[in-house]
Amino acid sequence: MADLAARGESPEILFWVGCAGAFDDRYKRVTRAFVRILEHVGVNYAVLGMEESCTGDPAKRAGNEFLFQMQAMTNIATLDGYGIKKVVTACPHCFNTIKNEYPALGGEYEVIHHSTFLQQLINEGKVTAQGGESFKGRRITFHDSCYLGRSNNIYEAPRAVLEVLDADLLEMKRCKTNGLCCGAGGAQMFKDAEPGNKEVNIERTEEALATLDGDAEVLTNLRGVESGAPALPAGSDRGGSVIAVACPFCMTMMADGVKNKDRENNVQVFDLAELIASAEGLNA
């Protein structure tokens, strides 16, 4: 961003990378996938680089309002200094904080989650999900992020993005407004587990796996229902099934759940941007 400003230029969008997108090895792949899409369709974008700091979401959820306001005011000063008007981010936590909590501190911006931005690119015909990997016939179930769904009522954009893949999309019983948290929200990601019989992410992963497998018995025990997909025959190849997410926190929790169930060999967890980049043949 500093380089553009030095040339007197302004980007169409500022891509807010977020802490996970910048530092988490797994989510760096999502950042790279989304950037490849932006460059492929010719979007004029910029990033803050070293000038970007945490939005303050974890501090606020953990109850440290003072630290949150310090972080927020620093970011607002940076964004306003560059005259930024439009922000796109792949993190629902960053999205929710900048969109809904920065205005009270003077930070007014148009904030778009990358699922909505990808849907716009698809609607404009700039992204066709052709020329790359085919997902036809593969089973995909989408896990709703709490901060994207219940907090901001964004349910259809991620599903519209997945629809262009021509895959078999299966809904978990606990989805959309009735979705189950991955277990990491509200700063839970950074604290020890509380006493209980099962981790939240394990419960959610079991529901996702049973949905993909068409396992009605497991779903009933989890207070779910039949996924609508026929059960896969015992011993059949479940390779290629995908749990789709649109949040770095959900990515970590669902991937850990799949590892816990020893299903890494036939079920993968991918972000929407990774799936679209793969379908467009943009993965490097």
Rosetta silent file (secondary structure, phi, psi, omega in degrees, C-alpha in Angstrom):
SEQUENCE: MADLAARGESPEILFWVGCAGAFDDRYKRVTRAFVRILEHVGVNYAVLGMEESCTGDPAKRAGNEFLFQMQAMTNIATLDGYGIKKVVTACPHCFNTIKNEYPALGGEYEVIHHSTFLQQLINEGKVTAQGGESFKGRRITFHDSCYLGRSNNIYEAPRAVLEVLDADLLEMKRCKTNGLCCGAGGAQMFKDAEPGNKEVNIERTEEALATLDGDAEVLTNLRGVESGAPALPAGSDRGGSVIAVACPFCMTMMADGVKNKDRENNVQVFDLAELIASAEGLNA
SCORE:     score description
SCORE:     0.000 S_00000001
   1 L     0.000  -39.730 -179.362    0.000    0.000    0.000 S_00000001
   2 H   -61.970  -37.416  179.844    2.835    2.371    0.834 S_00000001
   3 H   -65.374  -42.705  178.158    4.313    1.842   -2.632 S_00000001
   4 H   -63.073  -44.791 -178.674    1.009    2.693   -4.332 S_00000001
   5 H   -61.711  -36.450  179.948    0.551    5.768   -2.173 S_00000001
   6 H   -64.918  -27.350  178.246    4.051    6.939   -3.045 S_00000001
   7 L   -91.561    1.555 -179.572    3.052    6.833   -6.723 S_00000001
   8 L    75.472   22.937 -178.060   -0.164    8.696   -6.002 S_00000001
   9 L  -107.588  156.029  177.619   -2.300    5.643   -6.829 S_00000001
  10 L  -126.939  139.077  179.651   -5.231    4.097   -4.967 S_00000001
  11 L   -81.195  159.154  174.135   -6.321    0.440   -5.060 S_00000001
  12 L   -68.036  -41.410  177.820   -9.812   -0.766   -5.861 S_00000001
  13 E  -137.328  153.662  167.819   -9.766   -2.817   -2.680 S_00000001
  14 E  -101.962  120.412  176.523   -7.518   -3.256    0.329 S_00000001
  15 E   -86.150  110.079  178.062   -7.025   -6.956    1.043 S_00000001
  16 E   -84.323  108.102 -172.639   -6.884   -7.313    4.841 S_00000001
  17 L   -71.117  -41.619 -178.722   -4.743  -10.427    5.268 S_00000001
  18 H    84.643  162.325 -177.749   -5.294  -10.967    8.990 S_00000001
  19 H   -62.278  -47.452 -178.644   -3.061  -12.642   11.563 S_00000001
  20 H   -65.262  -42.626 -179.432   -3.808  -16.202   10.423 S_00000001
  21 H   -64.033  -23.184 -178.555   -3.452  -15.316    6.756 S_00000001
  22 H   -97.225  -31.980 -170.777   -0.028  -13.828    7.461 S_00000001
  23 H  -118.533  -26.798 -179.264    1.432  -16.170   10.083 S_00000001
  24 L   -79.965  122.654 -174.892   -0.410  -19.511   10.148 S_00000001
  25 H   -57.369  -40.105 -178.965    1.276  -21.898    7.698 S_00000001
  26 H   -68.663  -43.704 -175.603   -1.982  -23.585    6.721 S_00000001
  27 H   -80.155  -12.933  172.017   -3.929  -20.382    6.169 S_00000001
  28 H   -59.832  -31.203  179.057   -1.106  -18.774    4.209 S_00000001
  29 H   -65.857  -32.318  177.229   -2.215  -21.128    1.440 S_00000001
  30 H   -69.762  -43.007  177.417   -5.643  -19.477    1.518 S_00000001
  31 H   -57.420  -46.833 -179.292   -4.054  -16.038    1.267 S_00000001
  32 H   -64.984  -38.793  179.449   -2.031  -17.131   -1.743 S_00000001
  33 H   -64.239  -43.463 -178.886   -5.066  -18.735   -3.385 S_00000001
  34 H   -67.310  -39.182  178.474   -7.187  -15.600   -2.974 S_00000001
  35 H   -64.336  -39.805  177.356   -4.395  -13.372   -4.288 S_00000001
  36 H   -60.094  -39.206  178.800   -4.025  -15.607   -7.360 S_00000001
  37 H   -65.246  -44.871  179.822   -7.755  -15.150   -8.023 S_00000001
  38 H   -59.318  -43.755 -178.752   -7.494  -11.366   -7.641 S_00000001
  39 H   -71.491  -34.162  179.857   -4.576  -11.226  -10.042 S_00000001
  40 H   -63.539  -39.155 -177.368   -6.239  -13.638  -12.478 S_00000001
  41 H   -93.355   -2.028  175.253   -9.324  -11.449  -12.841 S_00000001
  42 L    80.281   29.450  177.218   -7.344   -8.202  -12.827 S_00000001
  43 L   -76.530  132.110  176.611   -8.533   -6.669   -9.550 S_00000001
  44 L   -83.147  104.767 -174.974   -6.442   -3.684   -8.487 S_00000001
  45 E  -127.815  167.249  175.223   -5.667   -4.504   -4.858 S_00000001
  46 E  -146.954  161.060  173.583   -3.155   -3.650   -2.163 S_00000001
  47 L  -127.172  157.076 -179.765   -2.118   -4.959    1.249 S_00000001
  48 L   -80.114  -22.461 -178.335   -0.769   -3.066    4.229 S_00000001
  49 H    64.873 -130.052 -177.296    2.090   -5.494    4.799 S_00000001
  50 H   -67.353  -13.289  178.915    4.018   -4.677    7.962 S_00000001
  51 H   -82.448  -12.452  177.811    1.632   -1.800    8.684 S_00000001
  52 L   -83.573  133.039  174.440   -1.266   -4.208    9.305 S_00000001
  53 L  -126.683  173.014 -178.302   -1.740   -5.324   12.892 S_00000001
  54 L   -56.471  141.617 -179.844   -4.340   -7.474   14.641 S_00000001
  55 L   -66.220  -20.673 -177.984   -7.844   -6.022   14.510 S_00000001
  56 L    99.954    1.057 -178.601   -8.154   -6.544   18.261 S_00000001
  57 H   -56.717  -50.320 -179.578  -10.904   -9.165   18.026 S_00000001
  58 H   -59.980  -39.595 -179.904   -9.223  -11.743   20.333 S_00000001
  59 H   -62.866  -43.432 -179.035   -8.467   -9.057   22.918 S_00000001
  60 H   -65.533  -44.293 -178.861  -12.058   -7.818   22.901 S_00000001
  61 H   -65.945  -28.715  179.499  -13.561  -11.320   23.145 S_00000001
  62 L   -84.010   -4.231  175.412  -11.207  -12.085   26.046 S_00000001
  63 L    99.479    5.577 -179.342  -12.421   -8.962   27.852 S_00000001
  64 L   -96.608   79.472 -177.026   -9.455   -6.633   27.309 S_00000001
  65 H   -64.380  -34.739 -179.424  -11.305   -3.612   25.926 S_00000001
  66 H   -62.417  -47.167  179.073   -8.336   -1.315   26.492 S_00000001
  67 H   -64.513  -40.402  178.245   -6.037   -3.410   24.301 S_00000001
  68 H   -57.507  -48.508 -177.275   -8.766   -3.743   21.661 S_00000001
  69 H   -65.604  -35.210  176.252   -9.209    0.012   21.404 S_00000001
  70 H   -61.678  -47.484 -179.120   -5.443    0.537   21.183 S_00000001
  71 H   -66.743  -42.445 -178.649   -5.184   -1.944   18.306 S_00000001
  72 H   -63.608  -46.055 -178.487   -8.314   -0.645   16.592 S_00000001
  73 H   -64.315  -34.676  176.649   -7.275    3.008   16.743 S_00000001
  74 H   -64.025  -45.640  179.768   -3.855    2.152   15.319 S_00000001
  75 H   -66.357  -40.588  179.758   -5.445    0.350   12.377 S_00000001
  76 H   -62.790  -41.750  178.525   -8.013    3.081   11.798 S_00000001
  77 H   -61.927  -39.123  179.249   -5.275    5.713   11.684 S_00000001
  78 H   -67.706  -47.932 -179.298   -3.399    3.639    9.102 S_00000001
  79 H   -62.274  -45.076 -179.251   -6.454    2.994    6.938 S_00000001
  80 H   -67.432  -32.705  179.085   -7.607    6.617    7.075 S_00000001
  81 H   -62.926  -30.522  178.198   -4.094    7.804    6.337 S_00000001
  82 L   -95.340   -1.974  179.506   -4.235    5.979    3.022 S_00000001
  83 L    69.527   32.313 -178.159   -7.829    6.994    2.331 S_00000001
  84 L   -70.077  134.863  179.104   -9.037    3.400    2.250 S_00000001
  85 L  -117.417  -29.629 -173.194  -12.755    2.996    1.538 S_00000001
  86 E  -127.990  123.448 -177.268  -13.187   -0.686    0.651 S_00000001
  87 E  -121.102  132.197  175.076  -11.744   -3.618    2.611 S_00000001
  88 E  -120.349  134.496 -179.771  -11.929   -7.305    1.677 S_00000001
  89 E  -141.209  151.619  178.662  -10.835  -10.023    4.096 S_00000001
  90 L   -95.125    3.810 -178.998  -10.896  -13.819    4.254 S_00000001
  91 L  -111.630  117.847  178.925  -11.353  -13.836    8.039 S_00000001
  92 H   -61.479  -28.588  178.792  -14.886  -13.488    9.461 S_00000001
  93 H   -68.644  -45.858  175.417  -13.419  -12.264   12.765 S_00000001
  94 H   -63.063  -43.757  179.650  -11.575   -9.419   11.029 S_00000001
  95 H   -56.442  -50.738 -177.713  -14.652   -8.822    8.876 S_00000001
  96 H   -64.161  -41.504 -176.745  -16.992   -8.558   11.863 S_00000001
  97 H   -68.530  -48.342 -178.877  -14.657   -6.340   13.874 S_00000001
  98 H   -68.068  -38.053 -176.527  -13.838   -3.832   11.120 S_00000001
  99 H   -74.424  -43.401 -169.981  -17.417   -3.753    9.826 S_00000001
 100 H  -105.860  -20.640 -174.336  -19.358   -3.604   13.086 S_00000001
 101 L  -114.922  -24.216  176.704  -17.011   -2.338   15.812 S_00000001
 102 L   -69.250  -33.065 -179.614  -14.605    0.079   14.140 S_00000001
 103 H   -55.518  -35.127 -179.895  -17.372    2.592   13.223 S_00000001
 104 H   -65.558  -19.450  179.956  -17.873    3.409   16.927 S_00000001
 105 H  -105.661    8.751  176.624  -14.213    4.448   17.001 S_00000001
 106 L    99.726    3.151 -179.177  -14.413    6.464   13.795 S_00000001
 107 L   -97.342   97.275 -177.475  -13.469    3.778   11.274 S_00000001
 108 L  -107.068  113.047 -178.427  -16.112    3.782    8.533 S_00000001
 109 L  -142.094  158.689  168.932  -15.396    1.440    5.600 S_00000001
 110 E   -84.841  117.049 -175.043  -17.169   -0.828    3.153 S_00000001
 111 E  -116.029  128.153 -175.807  -16.133   -4.258    4.406 S_00000001
 112 E  -127.037  131.877  174.071  -16.641   -7.409    2.337 S_00000001
 113 E   -78.759  149.946 -173.602  -15.911  -11.015    3.250 S_00000001
 114 H   -63.523  -23.627  176.390  -14.080  -12.936    0.557 S_00000001
 115 H   -65.595  -41.972  177.175  -17.023  -15.331    0.107 S_00000001
 116 H   -67.717  -39.585  179.501  -19.233  -12.411   -0.951 S_00000001
 117 H   -65.577  -40.917  177.243  -16.465  -10.993   -3.122 S_00000001
 118 H   -63.942  -40.137  177.533  -15.971  -14.351   -4.845 S_00000001
 119 H   -61.108  -40.339  178.470  -19.728  -14.569   -5.443 S_00000001
 120 H   -62.734  -42.140  178.979  -19.619  -11.134   -7.084 S_00000001
 121 H   -63.672  -37.900  177.912  -16.778  -12.232   -9.359 S_00000001
 122 H   -66.878  -45.379 -179.597  -18.768  -15.333  -10.326 S_00000001
 123 H   -62.798  -30.674  179.449  -21.924  -13.303  -11.002 S_00000001
 124 L   -83.545   -2.902  179.500  -19.904  -10.946  -13.215 S_00000001
 125 L    79.312    9.536 -179.551  -18.554  -13.891  -15.201 S_00000001
 126 L   -81.180  -25.157  176.092  -14.970  -13.194  -14.187 S_00000001
 127 L  -120.927  125.699 -176.536  -14.678  -16.525  -12.354 S_00000001
 128 L  -118.739   -7.623 -178.274  -16.063  -19.640  -14.050 S_00000001
 129 L    56.589   40.656  178.442  -14.435  -22.475  -12.071 S_00000001
 130 L  -130.352  153.757  177.688  -13.280  -24.062  -15.318 S_00000001
 131 L    98.092   -4.006 -179.528   -9.907  -25.066  -16.665 S_00000001
 132 L  -128.164 -141.970 -178.871   -8.594  -26.666  -13.512 S_00000001
 133 L   -65.615  140.460  177.920   -9.470  -29.470  -11.129 S_00000001
 134 L   -95.677  134.188  178.170  -12.916  -31.001  -11.523 S_00000001
 135 L  -109.279    8.010 -177.878  -15.090  -31.433   -8.441 S_00000001
 136 L   -59.167  128.019  178.281  -17.997  -33.069  -10.281 S_00000001
 137 L    85.728   -9.720  179.360  -19.412  -35.930   -8.227 S_00000001
 138 L   -84.653  145.397 -178.446  -17.359  -35.142   -5.127 S_00000001
 139 E   -88.331  130.105  178.706  -19.169  -34.644   -1.843 S_00000001
 140 E  -132.340  133.291  172.612  -18.771  -31.262   -0.151 S_00000001
 141 E  -124.069  139.841 -176.235  -20.368  -30.002    3.052 S_00000001
 142 E  -104.144  131.397  176.586  -20.024  -26.398    4.211 S_00000001
 143 L   -97.288  120.764 -179.237  -19.419  -25.402    7.811 S_00000001
 144 L   -76.035  127.006  172.779  -20.921  -22.004    8.697 S_00000001
 145 L   -75.114  136.931 -178.713  -18.642  -19.628   10.571 S_00000001
 146 L   -61.236  -43.843 -177.071  -20.437  -18.012   13.508 S_00000001
 147 L   -73.456  -20.914  175.961  -19.115  -14.528   12.764 S_00000001
 148 L   -86.049  -43.051 -176.056  -20.036  -14.833    9.116 S_00000001
 149 L   -83.807  -83.864 -173.719  -23.420  -16.454    9.628 S_00000001
 150 L   -60.512  -34.287 -177.547  -25.231  -15.663   12.851 S_00000001
 151 L   -79.246  -28.280 -174.983  -23.350  -12.405   13.456 S_00000001
 152 L  -132.061    6.640  173.099  -23.666  -11.006    9.926 S_00000001
 153 L    58.585   34.093  176.918  -26.380  -13.099    8.252 S_00000001
 154 L  -103.901  100.288 -178.403  -24.142  -14.238    5.380 S_00000001
 155 L  -119.138  -36.335 -171.793  -25.284  -17.749    4.483 S_00000001
 156 H   -83.580  -31.619 -178.044  -25.962  -17.856    0.763 S_00000001
 157 H   -57.361  -48.736  179.245  -22.750  -16.330   -0.635 S_00000001
 158 H   -61.690  -37.449 -179.272  -20.500  -19.250    0.399 S_00000001
 159 H   -71.103  -35.160  176.640  -23.006  -21.752   -0.956 S_00000001
 160 H   -64.353  -36.405  177.481  -23.336  -19.839   -4.221 S_00000001
 161 H   -65.085  -43.903 -178.739  -19.556  -20.043   -4.583 S_00000001
 162 H   -68.283  -29.413 -178.011  -19.588  -23.798   -3.994 S_00000001
 163 H   -61.303  -30.538 -178.164  -22.427  -24.332   -6.472 S_00000001
 164 L   -71.522  -11.769 -179.812  -20.210  -23.413   -9.427 S_00000001
 165 L   -78.130  -12.708 -179.503  -17.994  -26.407   -8.630 S_00000001
 166 L    59.408   35.237  177.846  -20.751  -28.781   -9.793 S_00000001
 167 L   -96.542  175.506  174.379  -20.101  -31.006   -6.782 S_00000001
 168 E   -88.251  102.183 -177.386  -22.613  -32.848   -4.598 S_00000001
 169 E   -88.041  123.927 -177.607  -23.333  -30.260   -1.888 S_00000001
 170 E  -117.907  130.988  179.793  -24.637  -31.739    1.341 S_00000001
 171 L   -95.086  133.450  170.524  -26.026  -29.693    4.230 S_00000001
 172 L   -72.151  152.126  178.974  -25.426  -30.655    7.836 S_00000001
 173 L   -58.066  -46.446  179.202  -28.554  -30.586    9.970 S_00000001
 174 L   -87.743   87.927 -177.887  -27.027  -27.905   12.176 S_00000001
 175 L  -138.500  168.978  179.505  -26.397  -25.294    9.523 S_00000001
 176 H    52.769 -126.972 -175.295  -27.100  -21.645    8.776 S_00000001
 177 H   -65.237  -19.099 -179.197  -28.981  -20.014   11.697 S_00000001
 178 H  -105.371   18.679 -176.277  -28.875  -23.328   13.575 S_00000001
 179 L   -65.947  155.743  178.603  -25.186  -23.942   12.877 S_00000001
 180 L  -103.325  131.319  179.781  -22.827  -25.360   15.480 S_00000001
 181 L   -59.364  149.264  176.733  -19.687  -23.415   16.387 S_00000001
 182 L   -73.041  -16.408  179.114  -16.329  -24.977   15.514 S_00000001
 183 L   106.100   -0.290 -174.994  -15.285  -24.373   19.114 S_00000001
 184 L  -108.323  -10.468 -175.524  -12.777  -21.560   18.548 S_00000001
 185 L   -68.821  166.075  177.726  -14.920  -18.412   18.660 S_00000001
 186 L    63.902   31.940 -179.461  -15.004  -15.880   21.478 S_00000001
 187 L    69.691   10.901  177.666  -11.242  -16.263   22.080 S_00000001
 188 H   -64.956  -23.289  179.268  -11.783  -19.953   22.923 S_00000001
 189 H   -57.933  -29.575 -170.502   -9.030  -20.715   20.422 S_00000001
 190 H  -106.351   14.043  179.855   -6.450  -19.357   22.857 S_00000001
 191 L  -128.758  162.637  178.938   -7.509  -20.986   26.129 S_00000001
 192 L   -68.961  154.197  179.712   -7.469  -24.438   27.643 S_00000001
 193 L   -66.326  146.748  176.634  -10.513  -26.653   27.232 S_00000001
 194 L   -88.900  161.046 -178.897  -13.164  -26.547   29.935 S_00000001
 195 L   -57.772  139.046  179.680  -14.406  -29.702   31.689 S_00000001
 196 L   174.590  179.749 -177.360  -16.748  -31.773   29.561 S_00000001
 197 L   -91.847  -21.894 -175.393  -17.240  -35.053   27.721 S_00000001
 198 L  -157.160  142.514  174.822  -16.210  -33.947   24.237 S_00000001
 199 L   -68.934  145.581 -178.514  -14.485  -31.051   22.481 S_00000001
 200 H   -60.801  -40.628 -177.166  -16.844  -28.904   20.402 S_00000001
 201 H   -67.669  -28.044  176.686  -14.745  -29.313   17.269 S_00000001
 202 H   -69.701  -42.006  176.831  -14.906  -33.107   17.589 S_00000001
 203 H   -59.875  -44.741 -178.565  -18.699  -32.982   17.789 S_00000001
 204 H   -68.560  -39.689  178.920  -18.847  -30.755   14.738 S_00000001
 205 H   -65.529  -39.208  177.691  -16.368  -32.867   12.785 S_00000001
 206 H   -60.684  -39.002  178.640  -18.330  -36.020   13.558 S_00000001
 207 H   -67.620  -41.463  179.768  -21.441  -34.370   12.130 S_00000001
 208 H   -64.128  -44.454 -179.177  -19.584  -33.246    9.008 S_00000001
 209 H   -65.721  -42.164  179.440  -18.074  -36.688    8.418 S_00000001
 210 H   -65.942  -33.648  176.866  -21.392  -38.459    8.995 S_00000001
 211 H   -65.365  -45.747  179.047  -23.067  -36.045    6.565 S_00000001
 212 H   -65.139  -35.146 -178.231  -20.473  -36.799    3.899 S_00000001
 213 H   -83.422  -14.539 -175.646  -20.754  -40.539    4.571 S_00000001
 214 L    69.662   33.643 -176.429  -24.560  -40.541    4.659 S_00000001
 215 L   -90.692   92.987 -175.420  -24.408  -42.231    8.076 S_00000001
 216 H   -64.160  -36.223 -177.164  -27.938  -41.752    9.448 S_00000001
 217 H   -64.333  -45.028  178.986  -27.246  -43.616   12.708 S_00000001
 218 H   -64.386  -42.630 -179.219  -24.367  -41.349   13.681 S_00000001
 219 H   -63.211  -37.276  177.870  -26.320  -38.253   12.715 S_00000001
 220 H   -64.280  -42.337  178.713  -29.259  -39.325   14.851 S_00000001
 221 H   -65.928  -26.077  179.476  -26.974  -39.782   17.850 S_00000001
 222 L   -92.533    9.514 -176.802  -25.562  -36.309   17.208 S_00000001
 223 L    65.331   28.019  173.438  -29.093  -34.867   17.058 S_00000001
 224 L  -101.620 -167.551  175.483  -28.732  -34.441   13.307 S_00000001
 225 L  -136.766  174.946  177.648  -30.798  -36.063   10.583 S_00000001
 226 L   -55.600  139.429 -175.942  -30.117  -37.953    7.383 S_00000001
 227 L   -73.756  -14.764 -175.426  -28.055  -35.798    5.028 S_00000001
 228 L    94.507  -11.626  177.903  -30.217  -36.670    2.038 S_00000001
 229 L   -97.706  142.181  177.589  -27.287  -38.435    0.424 S_00000001
 230 L   -63.456  145.140  179.075  -27.273  -42.220    0.156 S_00000001
 231 L   -64.553  140.301  176.126  -24.929  -43.949    2.560 S_00000001
 232 L   -74.672  133.994  179.768  -21.649  -44.962    1.021 S_00000001
 233 L   -57.166  146.417  178.538  -21.284  -48.749    0.967 S_00000001
 234 L   -56.421  133.358  178.901  -18.964  -50.193    3.570 S_00000001
 235 L    81.810   -0.086 -178.825  -15.425  -50.274    2.303 S_00000001
 236 L   -75.808  161.595 -178.958  -16.182  -47.914   -0.581 S_00000001
 237 L   -77.083  114.795  178.618  -13.746  -45.210   -1.600 S_00000001
 238 L   -97.419    9.883 -177.765  -14.559  -42.008    0.255 S_00000001
 239 L   -58.832  141.529  176.671  -11.628  -40.189   -1.304 S_00000001
 240 L    95.859   -5.429  177.646  -12.221  -36.655   -2.464 S_00000001
 241 E   -71.135  146.316 -173.630  -14.796  -35.601    0.133 S_00000001
 242 E  -132.888  135.209  166.155  -14.383  -32.028    1.337 S_00000001
 243 E   -99.942  113.299 -177.556  -15.354  -30.012    4.390 S_00000001
 244 E   -93.004  138.125  179.156  -15.470  -26.444    3.096 S_00000001
 245 E  -132.974  169.917  178.111  -14.841  -23.505    5.425 S_00000001
 246 L  -141.528   36.463 -174.709  -14.496  -19.739    5.110 S_00000001
 247 L  -157.983  136.013  179.874  -12.634  -18.892    8.315 S_00000001
 248 H   -65.911  -33.855  178.188   -9.106  -19.541    9.631 S_00000001
 249 H   -65.618  -47.274  179.043  -10.399  -20.509   13.069 S_00000001
 250 H   -63.015  -37.616  178.197  -12.833  -23.015   11.563 S_00000001
 251 H   -56.533  -49.477 -178.934  -10.063  -24.308    9.299 S_00000001
 252 H   -63.330  -46.921 -175.371   -7.868  -25.162   12.283 S_00000001
 253 H   -68.694  -41.564 -179.754  -10.626  -26.719   14.379 S_00000001
 254 H   -71.786  -37.746  177.656  -12.149  -28.816   11.600 S_00000001
 255 H   -64.928  -39.780  176.884   -8.751  -29.973   10.336 S_00000001
 256 H   -64.532  -36.891  178.722   -7.803  -31.016   13.877 S_00000001
 257 H   -65.670  -40.842  178.193  -11.101  -32.891   14.125 S_00000001
 258 H   -64.059  -39.755  176.742  -10.434  -34.776   10.892 S_00000001
 259 H   -63.455  -41.699 -179.572   -6.976  -35.704   12.191 S_00000001
 260 H   -60.455  -32.730 -179.250   -8.507  -36.870   15.465 S_00000001
 261 L   -92.261    5.838  179.243  -10.796  -39.218   13.515 S_00000001
 262 L    54.883   44.926 -178.751   -7.926  -40.515   11.320 S_00000001
 263 L  -116.388   15.299 -177.938   -9.743  -39.418    8.170 S_00000001
 264 L   -62.065  -24.207 -176.775   -7.034  -37.299    6.558 S_00000001
 265 L   -75.189  -18.581 -178.310   -6.574  -39.884    3.816 S_00000001
 266 L  -135.363   -0.160  175.634  -10.082  -39.413    2.402 S_00000001
 267 E  -134.354  128.414 -179.854  -11.520  -36.140    3.739 S_00000001
 268 E  -119.216  152.353  177.530   -9.871  -32.753    3.295 S_00000001
 269 E  -109.601  120.927 -178.394  -10.645  -29.333    4.730 S_00000001
 270 E  -130.575  148.890  171.287  -10.419  -26.464    2.244 S_00000001
 271 E   -81.441  156.918  179.063  -11.281  -22.787    2.204 S_00000001
 272 H   -55.068  -42.244 -178.039  -13.576  -21.474   -0.536 S_00000001
 273 H   -62.939  -37.502  179.086  -10.715  -19.550   -2.140 S_00000001
 274 H   -65.853  -41.221 -179.286   -8.611  -22.708   -2.395 S_00000001
 275 H   -65.729  -43.080  179.763  -11.439  -24.622   -4.067 S_00000001
 276 H   -68.053  -42.313  179.258  -12.102  -21.854   -6.588 S_00000001
 277 H   -61.849  -39.791  178.576   -8.403  -21.361   -7.330 S_00000001
 278 H   -65.808  -44.251 -179.850   -8.047  -25.100   -7.898 S_00000001
 279 H   -66.214  -27.668  178.059  -11.099  -25.208  -10.172 S_00000001
 280 L   -85.860   -5.612 -177.947   -9.694  -22.259  -12.142 S_00000001
 281 L    73.874   33.108 -175.674   -6.319  -23.982  -12.478 S_00000001
 282 L  -104.126   -2.705 -179.052   -4.559  -21.275  -10.476 S_00000001
 283 L   -70.960  138.671  179.848   -2.858  -23.384   -7.815 S_00000001
 284 L  -108.972    0.000    0.000    0.912  -23.272   -7.907 S_00000001
